């Protein structure tokens, strides 16, 4: 039983690799501002369900990898993902008891806050003009949360990841 648990831990990291690839995959022109926060969605799920395996350190490492891959200021995504992980860990006991629609609202608030921090950092570095259109990915991600959560929960049960 112990070997099964450690053997299936690779699924978590594979999902993060897929999330990073989806984050940089090309989108149709004009719809880039509607791109879901794939890496953040996966981080929220795994932090919520397996807080003893995925936490702030994982978020920081994933953020650094995302910074390198996207070419953003080193530490910018790391800070944002660590903030998301911290908030999920802080609310973890309550959030697991919420129905899915309330979880989506909490995800919307947390991602909205994270996107505002991202907007603030971008404005400080002069990389992007400040605009609230940056909040659309948080809305799209909150709408996708129930499907992502159910799909990963089924995968977790099927592969018995604990």
N, C-alpha and C positions, 0 to 999 in steps of 0.2 A: 504494500500500500504506500509506503514512503517513497519507493522508487517511482511509482506512478505520479505522485504529486510533483516531485522534482523534475521528472521527465516532461511533464506537460506545462511547465513554466515558460517554455519557449514560445507558447502561443501568445502570451502577454507581449513579449518583445516583438513577435511577428506582427501583431496588431499595431504596435507603435511604429514599426517600419512602414506598414501600409498607410498609417495616418500621416506620416511625414511625406510619403510619396503623393498622397492625395492633396496635401497642402501645397505642393509645388507643381502639381499637374496643370497643364494649360487649360484655360476655360474660354468659352466663346467671348469675343470682344464685347465689352460693356457689361458683362455679368460677373466680373472679378470681385466686385464689392458684395456679391451675394454668396461668396464661397463660405461654406460652413467651417467652423473651427474644428477640423477633424482631430487633430492631435489633442486639443483640449477636451473634446467629447470622450475620447478613449481614456484620457487621463482621469477624468471625472468618474467614469464607470469603474475602472480598475482600482482607483483610490477608494471609492465608495464600497466596493465589494471585497477587496483584499487590502485593507489598510496596513496590514503587517508586511506586505510584500511591495506595495507601490505607495510611495509617499513623496515628500518634498525633495529628497535626493534624486529620485527618479525624474521628477518634474524638472529639476535644475539641469540634469544631464540631457534630457530630451530638448529642453529649451536651448541649450548650447548647440546641440546638433542641428536644431532648426535654424538658429542664427547663422551657423556656418553654411548651411545649405541654401538659405534664402538670401544671404549676403547682407543681412541687417546688422546693426550695431551689436557687437558681441556682448551678450548678457541681457539684451532687451527682451527677447522671447523667454529666456531663462527666468527673468524676474516675473514676467506675467504668468508663466505656467506654475512657478513656485507659489505665487499669490493664489492662484486658483486651487492648487493642491492644499494650501494652508486653510483656505476657507472651507473646502470640502471636508477636510479632516476635522475642523472645528464643529461642523454641522452634521457630521457623519451619523451619529446615533439618531438624531431627529429626522434627518433626510431619508433614512432607510424606512422609516415608518410612514412617510407621506405617500398619498396616492400619486400616480404618475403625473397627473396634471399639475399638482403642486410641486413636484420635483422639477417639472419643466419650467415653472415660474421661478424657482430658486436658481436653476441653471441660467435662465435669462438674466436675472439680476447679477449673478456672479460673472457671467461672460460680459455683460454690459459694463460692469465695473472694470473688468480686465481690459476691455477695449478702450475705455476712457483712459486707463493708465498707459496703454499703448499709444493713444492719440497724444497724450501729454508728453511722453518720451519722444515721439516723432517731432512734435512741435519744438521741443527743447533742442533737438539736434538739427533742426531745420530741414529734415528729409522730406516732410510732407506738409502740405497746407492743412491747417486744422479744419476738419469738417465732421459733422455728426453722422455722415453716411457710413462712418466706420462702425456704427452700431448695428447695421444690417446683418453682418455675420453672426452676431449674438442672437438675433431674432430667428434667423434660419437654423442655427444650431439648437435653439430651444425647441423649435418645431420638430427637428429630427431626433431629439433626445429619446422619446418613447420607443421609436423603431430601433435605434442603436442599442438601447438598453435591453430590449427584449431579445434582439438577435445575439448580443454578446452573453446574455444570461443563458440562453439555450446552448450556445457553444460551451460555456463554462460548465453547465450540467453534463453535457454530452461527453466532454473530455475530462470530467471530474477534476477541475482545477480548484485547488483549495489554498 
